[in-house]
């Protein structure tokens, strides 16, 4: 028997791709009984250690990337070191440097060391915009820099339109965090982000890009670019505000792309932050093989199938941003363009990951404090410095 455990929505692009991978696996192994179970993201996070340390563990499991999840599982010896398998099967040729960063762990820290997971898809964060509102107010999306974007937002504000729908609720207010980090990433160098993300060197949050990006973010709050009274809003409410036409833009990943395709009754598009050096984004969640798995070779074969051209192109056709697919094979023009934008960033090593990975539990609370006027940019940076230094020196 071969067992698998995953938590993706079966109707999503990735879920549909993995459904096809499972069909191929069963065709290749008609004598193998397959038990492929669906669970939830929270269930895996909460029960991973128990699940992987028992006598009956799955042969392949999906787990979350990052030090708090994948890093801890690897450090505790619960995941198989895949390094030799990655080389033997050529997975390292399909998973680029920018996509492998959170597949590699050493002493529980991401970014280097041995392979413990394999991603199938990627993510990137863009500004989705209402083209109709832009047209009505003489704004074109070919904005070259952040100053130009601010000028466009001033025009929208003067017309009584909220430029960017956002949210800052502590538990589900991701938009503000993503706006802040996008502004930092826009002026950051590769080594500055890597030092922060993977603790490769000391980080001075009073210097560029952190101070400049945070001060700009504070000015966006003060000017009303991200709306008002957003401290209690969650990301779903921000998304609805954009899709209902109550704001000209929203900052989000492919989740809004799919929602806009299905729900928007206006012309829309997307763009990365104008003139950005780096763009917020990362690989998706990871396939791993438990150290105590009984059928590791079968697990490797299944992972191999998920990286095959056929499965990757199924994911791509459905807008899932495959990391080893062929964008040219995507028939829908908008989906192909969106995927090509991601591939360009991925191949250029221009993704800056997600900011809460090295400072778990810190940023969202402070995004809410800044948004409701209870904390300044300088106070936020001072608190971030203390929290980061304490956490990385342990």
N, C-alpha and C positions, 0 to 999 in steps of 0.2 A: 504494500500500500504506500502511496505517496500522498503526503499531506501538505496543504498550503494554507496560509492565513493572510488576509489582506483586508483593507478598510476603505478602498476607493468606491465611490458611487458607481454601481454597475452600469448606469446609463451615461456616465461621462465618457469622454474620448479615451482616457486611459483605461477605464473599466471595459469599454468595448474592445480595445486593443488586447487587453489581457484575456477577454473571453475568447477571442480568436486564437491567442497563444495556447490557451488550454485545449481548444479543439485540435490544434496541430499536434500538441503533446500527446493527446489521447490517440490520434491517428498513428503516431509513431510508436506508441506503446500500448497496443490493444490489450495486452496481458496485465497491465498495471491498473489496480483500483485507485482512483483518485478521489481524495476528499479535500475539496477546495472550499474553505469556509470564509464567509463574510462576517466582519465584525466592525467595530467603530474605532476611530482614531483615539478617542479617550480611553477606550478599553485596552488598546494595545499599550498606551503610555502608562496606564495605571497597573497593568498586570504583566508587563513584559518580563520582568525578572522571574516571576513565578512560572510563567508560561515556558520560558527557556531553560529553567533549571530542573524541570520535572523529568520523569522517565518517558513520558509520551509527548515529545515536542514535535512541532511541525518541521517538515523538511525544508521549507522555504517560508520566509515571513517578511512582510512589509513593515518597515519601521521608520520613524522620523529622524531626519538628519539633525546634526548639531551636538554639542558637547553634552547637553543635559539628557539626551536620548541615546543616539547612536554611540556617542563617546563613552557613556557610562556602561552600556551593554558590552562594548568592545573591551573596555578596561577590566570588566568583571569576568572576562573569559567566556561570555555566553554566546559570542558570535564566532564563526569560522573565519580565520585569516584567508582571504580569497586571492592574495597576491599572485601566487603561482598559477592559479586557475585563470586569473585575468590575463596574464601573459600568454598562457597556453592557448586560450580560446580567442585571443585578439580583442578582448573587450576594451583594452586601453586604447586601441585605434578608433573605437567608436565613441568612447566617453572622453571628451576633450578635457584640457587642463581646467578650464573654468567649471566644468560639470563634475570633475572628480574631487574638487576640494573638500566637499562634505562626505565623500566616500572613503576618505583616508583618515585614519586616527592613530595617534601615538600617545600613550598614557592618558587616554580619554580626551585628548585635544584634537580637533579637526585641523585639516590643512596639510598634513604630512604623515609619513609612516606607512602602515600597511592598509591594503584595501579590505574593508569589512562590509561594503554595500555597493550596489549597482543601481544608478538611476535610469529611468526610461524617458522622462520628459524634463522640460525646463519651465521656468517662469520668468516674466519680466514685467516691470511696473511702468506704466505710461500715463500720460494725460489723455483721457478720452474727452472729446469736445463735441459740443452741439454745433454742427456746421451751419444750421439755419440761424442760430443766434449770432454766430460769427459774421455771417453774410449781412444780417440786418444792421450790424454796427460797424461794417467796413473792416473787419478783422480777417486776415488771412493766416492759415496755419503754418506758413513757411517763415516762422519767427526764428531769428538767428541766435538770440542770446536771452539771458534772464531779464535784462533791462527791457528788451522788446516785449517779453511776456508780461512784465509789470505794466508797461504802457497799455497793452491790450486789456489788462484787468482794470486799470483805471477807467478806461472807456466803458467797460461793462458796469462798473460801480456807478459811474455818472448817469447811466441809464436805468439804475435801480435793479440791476441784475447781480446776484451773487456769482462771483467768478468761479469759485471752486467749492463744490459740496464736500463737506468734511465731517469727521466725527472724532470725539475725544473721550468717550466713556472708558473707564479704566479697564474693563474686561473685554470689550469688543470695539473699542474706538481706534482701530488701526490706521485710519486715514491720516491723522495728524503725524503719527510716527513715520509713515511712509513719505509724507510731504517733507518733513524735517530731514530725513535721511537722503531723500532725493536731492535736496539743496546742498547737503554736504557732499554727496557723491558727484554732483555736477562740477565741483571745483577741486576734487580730490585726485591725487596721483595713485597709481596702483599700489605702491608700497605703503602709502599712508593707510589705505583701507586694509591691506593684508596685515599690517602691524596691529591694527585694532582688532580685526576679526580673528586672527590666529595667534595673537600674542607673540608676534615675531620680534617686536621691539617696543620700547617705551612709547606711550602716547601722551602728548601734551594737548589737552583739550582747550587750552587757552590760546592755541595757535591755529593757523590755517590747516585744514579746511573746517575744523570743528567750530571755532569761534565765529568765523565769517558766515558759515552756513547757518548757525544757530541764531545769530543776530538778524540775518535776513528772514529767517523763519519767524522770529519775534515781530519783525516789521510787517510781515504778511498778516499776522494775527491782528496787530494794531490797526492796520489799514482796512481790515474787513475783507481781505481777499478770500479767506476761508469760511466766511459766514460768521454769524454771532450765535451765542447761546448753544454752542455745540458740545459743551462738556459732558452732557448726558446722552448724546447721540451715539449709536453704534454704526458699524460700517454698512449694514443693510439699509438703515435710514438714509445714510449719505448716498448710497446707490440709487434708492428710490427718488431722492431729491433731484438727482441728475436725470434719471430716466423719465421723470415726470415733467422735465423742462424748467424746473425751478432753480437750476444752476447751470452755468455754461460748461463746466468741466467737472471731472472727478478723477482722482488719482487712484488707480487700482491695477490689478493684473488681468489675466485672461478671463477671470470670472465675469467682469463687466463686458468684455468682448462678446461672450456668449449671451449674456443678458440683453445687450443692445441689439444683437441680431434678432432676438426673439421678441423684444418688448418695445424698442424705441420706435416712436411714430414720427421721428424727425431724421434728417440727414445727419450723420455723425462720422467722426474719424478719430484718429489717435496720433500722438506724437510723443517722443521722448522729451525730457526737459531740454529746452533749446540750448545748444552749445555745450551740453554736458560731456565731461571727460568720461564718466562712468555712469551706469544706469543700474538702478536697484533691480536685482533678480538673482536667480540661483537655479540649481537643479531641483527636481522634485524629490519626493520621498524615495526610499531605497529598498531594494530587495536584498535580503541577507539570508545566510544559511546558518541556523543554530549550530553551535559546537557539538551538541548532543544529537543532531539529526542522524537518522538511521539510513537515509537514502540520499547522500550528498550528491552523487553523480547525477541522479535524476533531477535534483534541484538545480544543478548547474545547467543541465539540458533545458530546463524550463526557462531559466534566466536568459540563456542563449537565444531561445525562440522569441522572447520579448524584445530582444535587440535586432531581430531579423528585419530585412527590408519589408516583408509583407506586413508584419505587425506594426512596425514603426510608421509605415505609410497609412495604415488604418487609423492610427492615432492622429497623424497629420491631417488626413482628409476631414476629420471631425474637429479640427482646431485645437489639438492637444499639445502642440509644441514639442514634437519628438526630437530627441537629441541625436538620433542617427538615421533620420528619415531623409527623403528627397523632396524639398519644397516644390520642385517643378512638377511633381506627380499630383499635387493638390489641384483639384478641378475648380473650386470656388476661388475667384480672383481675390476677394477681400481676405479670405482665410490664408491664401498663399502669400499675399503681401505682408500680413501680420506675422506669419511664420518666418518669412525671409528677414524681417526686421530683427526677430529674435536670433536667428542663425548668424546674422552679421555681428551682433554683440557677443554671442557665444564664441564664434571663431576669432574675434578680436580680443578676447579675454577682457571685455569691458563691463562685466557684471560685478556689482558691489555687494551682493548677497543681502541678507536681512539683518538689521542692526541689533535686534534683541538677542541674538545667539550668544555673544560673549557677556552680555549684561542681563541675564534672565530675570524677569520680574521687575525691572527698573523703569524702563522708558515710558511705558503707557501711563503709569501713574503721574509722571512728571509732564507728559504731554497734556494731560487734563489740567494740571496746575498752571501751566503756561497759558493754556487756552482760556481759563477763567480769570486770569489776571493775578493769580496768587503766587506766581513765581516768574522772575525775570530770566532772560537768557543767561546772564552771568551766574545767577543762583543755580540754574539748571546745570551749567557747565561745571561749576564747583562740585555739585553733588555727584555728577557723572564721574568726575575725576576720582573722587573718594571711593565711590562704589566700584569702579573699574579696577583701581589699584588694589583695593582690599581683596576683590575676587580673584585677580590674576596672581597675587602673591601667595595664595594659599598652597 
